[in-house]
Amino acid sequence: MKPKVIIRYLLSACLLIVLLPAIGLWIPRKWDDDSQASCQYRVCVAKFGYHSNILVPVRNAI
């Protein structure tokens, strides 16, 4: 390979090493927890291998 090609690959790798963490800093994320301590509805999460199901009762107070 030519030296110019090797230098181009090295500079590209260095740019990715710097750019990817910088992009990760700018991506918005949720910092606070909005979960409720108590809830009037009963909900169950069942996990079957790769899939998860949310089970909600058919009849409730409403």
C-alpha positions, -999 to 999 in steps of 0.1 A, spaced: 0 0 0 10 35 -6 21 57 23 -7 82 15 -33 55 18 -20 43 51 -19 79 65 -55 84 53 -66 53 71 -48 63 103 -63 98 103 -98 83 96 -94 60 126 -82 88 148 -111 109 137 -136 82 145 -120 76 179 -125 113 188 -158 118 170 -179 88 182 -175 97 220 -182 134 212 -215 124 194 -223 102 224 -221 133 247 -245 153 225 -272 126 223 -300 136 246 -309 111 274 -333 109 302 -316 117 335 -345 117 360 -368 89 370 -405 96 366 -417 63 379 -445 63 405 -441 48 439 -476 33 439 -501 27 411 -538 18 412 -535 -6 383 -519 -40 384 -495 -48 355 -473 -78 350 -444 -82 327 -438 -118 315 -406 -127 297 -405 -155 272 -370 -159 257 -364 -128 236 -399 -115 239 -416 -97 268 -454 -94 272 -472 -68 293 -502 -84 310 -530 -61 321 -562 -73 338 -594 -72 317 -616 -60 345 -606 -32 370 -623 -6 391 -629 17 361 
